[in-house]
Amino acid sequence: MSIGHEDEIQANDLKHLGPGEGSKVEHIKLESQHLRGQLPEELASESSHFSEDQIQLIKFHGIYQQEDRDARQQRKAAHTEKAYQFMVRTRIPGGTITAEQYLAHDDISNQYANGTIRITTRQGLQLHGILKGELKPAIASINETLLSTLAACGDVNRNVMACPAPTSSRAQAQVQEIAHEIAMHLAPRSQAYHEIWIDGEKIETPTATSEEVEPIYGPTYLPRKFKIGVAFPGDNCVDVYTQDVGLVAILDGEDLAGFTLVIGGGMGTTHGKTETYPRLANPFCDVKPEEALKVIETIVTVQRDYGDRKNRKHARMKYVVEERGIAWFKQQVEERLGYTLREPSPVHLHDVEDHLGWHQQADGRWFLGLHVQNGRIRDIEQLQLKSGLRDIISHYKPGVRFTGQQNILLTDIEMADREALEAQLRSYGIETDPSKVGSYRFAMACPSLPTCGLGLAEAERALPDVMQQLDVPLRELGLDGEPLSVRMTGCPNGCARPYMGDIGLVGRSKNLYNVYIGGDRPNARLNTLYATSIHTDKIVETLTPLLSLWKAERQPQESFGDFCHRIGVEQLRERVASPSLPH
């Protein structure tokens, strides 16, 4: 149940929950002095890690404390402490940065991290393997590029997604601009970030103010993370229905007329906890461009005041929307705004563009979308992706953009440079033709093991083998050219949005996964649990009979997800001897 009744909640600090109420994290936030806590003291200590309470606070600063779980048993046997390390995430609204900002991250990854860069499923960047003593110089180096890690994690609005394709019209440019405006408007105002990581120096940033106040969040911030995405009409490359607030642009010719808002989406769930579940956002209202910021801020304040602050597994806004209803939520927003919201327009999303390959921009220049397996930019023997990107970006100075599918776009390329640039990429083993990427083109995985503390099973390290095995029946059935989205996560929290798309693989425990099927191409429908606790080695064996049925009985142009949804999982189970069925 959500906390309290509506007439009992007037603000968002623990005083209004009653003595002793609220989760431990809520008390940590309230007592943190706007995200300071004991971070300066513990950062200055010689310890290799932060204490339990401070681990919660560093998230707001864009940092996760992790360990190398591969080394756990060996270090335990040697009676040494865990192999602590940190992940630092840069917040990049709309996934758009300059060549110089990308190159800076490349330098930082080599100097302070494990030498790789990871594009996130929310269009940000992550650096892994940073030691505690290197956190401050790493974050200061990011800040010097006029980017920030503040609010990339924590109980605040996270990175705002937007369709990253270079502008083909003024309206498309405004979609990217509104993502940046929302991110800046909802950024925490605490000066703790600059005091701790930048020695109090106020480098140009909209989040640094002279007053120590959080006008939107208050002293305990939000009950849980909050996610926003902005979609261009027809293209759901930001998975708009998985967001707490999704904005779908409304066009009047080539002009931006406004947005249709959808609210209450979220992917996270917990195995065995029926009160938790993935949920798609509902249509909410239409807004004019100039109204968007205020309406979104007001939605945030309703979640701030009514989100569950006792049970963090039940704290996302989707549960408020589900349990209290759209009508109740709209009434709360309208009362705070002082006017009636317009009814939502129908939303039409027909596809998920991955933006790979060559595309011409409105100004006559070109952009090139390159596939990045699981978003991990690194050099391996057959593919020198990190070196190749550094070479190209250093030489041509293109714009750089990241997609919600963890790929990279190089923009503003002159026609005269295309042939040489492509040859240069090929010399590093980098494929520029998306049709040659194979079934992995629409596959994603979260990092999971060995660094994520929530990981129950492999994901990023396991998916390449799974996809390689899946290629065999796809080729044999003549389906190897078909779009097939496969999303794998090491736990049910859903970072790679596995409950969307054709196939979802969700880790239950070591080498065991739940298999979901039946999402749709535009990612506007949840898929359905088909089989539980399938061993890694049996995943393709479990899917192959379904692929055969799809080949034999599909309707013209019918996707795998649409086929499974049309037939239904119960009938599919009856027709296929599934190794393990849900109880």
Secondary structure as UniProt FT lines:
FT   TURN            6..8
FT   HELIX           14..16
FT   TURN            19..20
FT   HELIX           24..30
FT   TURN            33..38
FT   HELIX           39..44
FT   HELIX           52..60
FT   TURN            61..62
FT   STRAND          63..67
FT   HELIX           69..71
FT   HELIX           72..77
FT   TURN            78..79
FT   STRAND          84..91
FT   HELIX           93..95
FT   STRAND          96..97
FT   HELIX           99..111
FT   STRAND          117..119
FT   TURN            121..122
FT   STRAND          125..130
FT   HELIX           132..134
FT   HELIX           135..144
FT   TURN            145..146
FT   TURN            150..151
FT   STRAND          161..162
FT   HELIX           170..185
FT   HELIX           192..197
FT   TURN            199..200
FT   TURN            206..207
FT   TURN            215..217
FT   TURN            219..220
FT   STRAND          228..232
FT   STRAND          234..235
FT   TURN            237..238
FT   HELIX           240..242
FT   STRAND          245..252
FT   TURN            253..254
FT   STRAND          255..263
FT   TURN            271..272
FT   TURN            274..275
FT   STRAND          282..287
FT   HELIX           289..291
FT   HELIX           292..306
FT   HELIX           312..314
FT   HELIX           317..324
FT   HELIX           326..337
FT   STRAND          349..351
FT   STRAND          357..360
FT   TURN            362..363
FT   STRAND          366..370
FT   HELIX           373..375
FT   STRAND          376..377
FT   STRAND          379..380
FT   TURN            381..382
FT   STRAND          383..384
FT   HELIX           385..396
FT   STRAND          399..402
FT   TURN            404..405
FT   STRAND          408..413
FT   HELIX           415..417
FT   HELIX           418..427
FT   TURN            428..429
FT   HELIX           434..436
FT   HELIX           438..442
FT   STRAND          443..445
FT   TURN            449..451
FT   TURN            453..454
FT   TURN            460..462
FT   HELIX           463..476
FT   TURN            477..478
FT   TURN            480..481
FT   STRAND          486..489
FT   TURN            492..493
FT   TURN            495..496
FT   TURN            498..499
FT   STRAND          503..509
FT   TURN            510..511
FT   STRAND          512..517
FT   TURN            521..522
FT   STRAND          528..535
FT   HELIX           536..538
FT   HELIX           539..553
FT   TURN            556..557
FT   HELIX           560..567
FT   HELIX           569..575
FT   TURN            576..577
//
